[in-house]
Amino acid sequence: MSADATELEKLLVEWVERWIEGESDMAIGARTNLSHTGLLDSMAIVGLISYLEEQADTEFDFATYDPMKGVSIQGLIKHCVG
């Protein structure tokens, strides 16, 4: 994994931790399934993707993204940045 992707992971984990404001004791990592665990709802996921786009200076292709298996930080970065 590139240093840029590692830094993005760190930033997105911090974003999620701020979003949930201590409402969960679950450890959050790059592979944590954010949707199926209930950590983030759909609006929060859109906010996280928006933050990812801003940090990576790129656009997320919603048309080709399939969240059915769950949403993880690692998966979002892989889809958005490659």
ABEGO torsion letter per residue (X at the ends): XBAAAAAAAAAAAAAAAAAAGGABABBBBAABBAAAAGABBAAAAAAAAAAAAAAAGBBBBAAABBAAAEBBAAAAAAAAAX
